[in-house]
């Protein structure tokens, strides 16, 4: 066991509608998994293909299982940044200042 998949439900909130839910991975000794979020959002917005346990990006398999795909993105940060930029464009969230735009 390397962590937990966590479900959070916000019951009371002064700046947004209440009762929203969020899911994310918390890895022991590391905190919230940024690469795990990139994978989940990439699959949700169809930038990453999921076939059974396999994850693929642009036709290239990046891992069998979420843990292996997460390790692949850690080893290839340029691909992680490219997927993150596409997801941010899809949801309308700008890249943080100081980060370069990934070429789509």
N, C-alpha and C positions, 0 to 999 in steps of 0.2 A: 504494500500500500504506500503510495507516494503522495497522497493528498485526498481531498474531498471535492465532490461536485456539490456546490452549495446553491440552495434556492433561498432568495431573500424576498420578503414581502414588506413593502413600506406601507404602514397603516395610516400614519398621520404625516402630512407634509405641508409646509406653508408656501412652497414655491411651485408645486406641481400637483396634478390630480393624485388623490390617495389610492391605495390598494394596487399599486403597480408591482410587478414581480420581475426579478432578475435572476439569471442563472450564470454561475461562473465557477471555475476550478480554483481551489486554493491548494497550492503545493506546499508540503512541509519544508520549512527552511528557505522558501523562496517567495511565498506570498501568492497573490492573484496571478494566474498564468496569462500573460499578454498574448503569447502564441496560441494558446487555447481559444482565446476570444477571436483572434484573427481567423482561425479554422472555423469556428461556429458561425461567425458572421459571413465568411466566405461561402460556406455551404448554403446558408439562408438566402444569400443574394446570387447564388448560382455562379460564382467565380471559381469555386472549388467543387469538383464533382465527387460525390460519395457513392460508391458501389459496394454494397455489403460493408466490410470493414476497411476497404481501401479508399484512400483519399488521393485525388489527382488534380493537378493544376496545369492547364494548357496541354492536356494529353499526357503529361509526365506523371507517373505515380510518385507521390511524395511520402507514402507510408501506409503500412497496414496497421490500423488502429490509431486512435487519437494521440497516444503517447509517442508513437514512432513519427507521426506527422509533425508533432510539436518539436521533437528533436531535429527533424529535417529543417524546419523553419529557423531554429536556433543556429544551425550550422550554415544556413544560407539566408542571412539577414536581408539581402537585396530582394529576394523573392517575397519575404515577409513584408517588406516595405511596399513592394508593388501591389500585393493583395490588399494591404491596409489602405493604400491610397485609393484603390478602386472602391473599396467598401465605403470610405469616407465620402467619395464623390457620389455614390449611390444614395447615401442617407443625408447628404447635404451638410456634412460637418467638415470644416476646413482643417488642413494639416496644422499641427502646432507650429508656432514661429520657430525658425531655425532648422526645420527639416526640409530637405529638398523634395520636390515633387517627383514621384515615380513616373517613368515613361510608360504609358499604357499601350 
